[in-house]
Amino acid sequence: MYAKVRISGDIEVKTGMHIGGSSAFSAIGAVDSPVILDVRSNLPMIPGSSLKGKMRSLLAKEFNEAIMEPNDDHERLTRLFGSAKKDNIKRSRVLFSDMVLDNEQELRDAGLQSMTEVKFENSINRATAIANPRQIERVVRGSVFRLDLIYELENMDEFLEDMETLGEGMKLLQFDYLGGSGSRGYGKIRFEALEADVVVGQVDDDAMTKCREILTKAVEI
């Protein structure tokens, strides 16, 4: 059988998040490390590649017995996220879309003039006591990004196990961070209002009910 299942919901930013953009052409005095922005709206975005890569790396720590290349990941990971290994090529079953800030007006109604903030940090050379100040741009706490994943269902026997793997990745990410500088408090996120709907083909109603239960339970905190 073949079907497509859309998994949607919200990603709420709980602490300032930094997913870096290019600073190659920054003017003198500009922020040292800007966030990536959607070129059309100039709003912060979460690249699908950032979400996919982080979830896969966290799952690899849980499922793999040792540190290895992604193409040699546990079968449950290569089945879900894909593999480019010459003798074991697999297409990713999950398609991750880029996500642009979804609640700009709500944040502006709360009094914010900008959808990002600049955090000033300072590192001190222990040997010389010389300070090295820097400015890091962050997506503000309370920002919401609309999650949009497409799961390509080709094997019904593996569908719910794939959903368990995906749900586990979301759970792990909620207890970790997205973007950079997580050890300094950046990038804590939460998945909310997850839904799963068949958009192409047909999937048994009982299977879809179990799918929704798996995803919802996985992200409960």
N, C-alpha and C positions, 0 to 999 in steps of 0.2 A: 504494500500500500504506500501511498505518498500523500502527505498533507503538510500544511504549514500552520504552526501555532504561534500566535503573537502573545508575548509576555510583556505586559505593560505595568506601569506603576510610577512611583516617585522616588527620587533619590534626594533626601534632605541633607544639607550640609550642616553638621552640628558644631564644628569648629572651623575657623578660617582654613581654606583649602588652596594649595598652590600646585597647579599643573602648568608647567612653564611653557611660555611662548618664545619667539625669537626676539633677542635684544640686539641683533646685528646692526640695526640702523638707529639705535636710540640716540637722542640728542644729549648733549652735555647736561648733567643734572637730572636726567631721567631716572626712573626706577631701575635698580640694578638687575632685578629678576622679575619681569612682567609675567602675568598669566596669559594663557592662550585665549584668544578671542575669536568669535565668529566674525568673519570678514564682512558679512552683509549687515548684521545688526549691531556689531561692535559690542556684543554682550559676551560674558564668560561662557565657556563651553567645556564639556567633558568629552574628549575624543573616545569613540568606541574602543579604539586600540588600548587606551589607558585602562579602561574598565576590564576588558578581556584579559590583558596581560597581567594585571594585578590579581584577578580571581584565579587565573591559571597558576600563577606562581605560588599562591597560598595553598591551593589544592595539591600542588606537587609536593609541598612539604608534608602534607597529610598522607597522601597515597603512595608516593615513591619511597622505596627502601633506602635510597642514597641520592646524593646530588647527581643529576644527569642532565643531558641535553633534552630540550622539549620534545624532540622527535622520538625519544626513548621513554617518554612518560608512561605511567600506568595506563592500561587499556581504556579505563573509564575516562581518562583525560584526553587521550588522542582521539577517541571516538566522538567526544563532545566538541573539542576545540581544534581538531585536525592534526595532521602530521605530514611533513614533506620528505620523510625518509624514503629513499629510492625504492626499496622493496616493500614499503608499507605506506603508500600515499593514501591519505584520508582527507576528505573535505570536512571543514568545520560544519557541524550540525547547527551551530548557533551563530546567527548574524547579528553583530552588535552595531547599532547606529550611533552616530555622534549625537550628543545631547546639548541643546542650548538652554540657557537660563529661562525658566518658565513662569516665574512669579515677579517679574520686574515691577509691575504696577503695585503689587502688595508691598514690596520693599520701599517703593517711593512713598506710598501712603503712610508708611511707618516713619517717614522723615529722612530716609537715606537719599543723598544726592548722587551717590556713585554706587555701582554694583560691586565694586571692589574696595579694598582697604590696603594701605601701605603699612607694613610692620617694620619698624626699625630694629635691627639687631646689631650686636657688636661682639666680635670675638677678640680675645686678648692673647697675644703671644706670651706664653709662660716664661720664656727665656728673656725676652726683651721688654715685656710689659707694654708693647706697642699695640694700640687698638686698631681694629680693622672693621669699621662700621659698614653696614650694607642695608639696602632697602629691598624688601621682598613684598611683592604684591600678592594679595590673597582674595579669593572669592569670599564674600561676607557670610558669617553664620546666619542661618535661616534661609539661604538660597535653596531653591528647589529646581531640579532638573527632571524632565519627563523621560522615564526609562522606556525604551522601545527595542525589544529583542524579537527575532524571528527564529523559531526552532523548526528545522526541517525533519519531519517524521517519516522515516523510511522503514523502520523495524518496530512494530508495535510491542514486541517482547522486551525491547530495551528502552521504551519511552519513559516509563516511570522511574527506572534506575537513572536515566539521564537527568530527569527532573530532580532526583535526590542529589545528584552530583552538583547540579546548578544551584540548588537551594543551599547546599553545604558551602559552596563558594561565596554566596551572598552572606551567609552567617559568619564565615571566617572574616570577610571584609568588614563587617560591622564591628568586629572586635580588633580590627587593625586600622589601616588608614589608606586613603586614596590620594595620590599625588606625592609630593615630596615633604621632607622634614617631619614625618609622623612622630618621631621620637621626641620632638619639641612641641607636640600638641596639635600639629596641623592635621587636617584631612579626615577627621572622624565623620562618618556618614551613616545614614540609616535608610533602609528600603521600606517603603510604605505603600499601602493600598495596591498590593500586587494582584493582577488579574491575568488569566490565561484564556484565550479565545481562539477557536479554529477559524482561520481566514481563507484557507484553501483546502479542499477535500472534505472528508468526514472522519471524525474520531468518536468512538463510543462515549456516551455521556458519563458513564461511570468512571471511565479512565480520565476524563477531563476533570471530574469532581475530585478524584484522588490527586491529580496534578495540582489543582488549586490548593488543596489541603497541605500537600507537601511543601509548596513554596511559602504559603502563609505561615505555617508552623516553623519553618526554617529561620525566618527573620524575626520571630517574636523575641523580645527582650524583656 
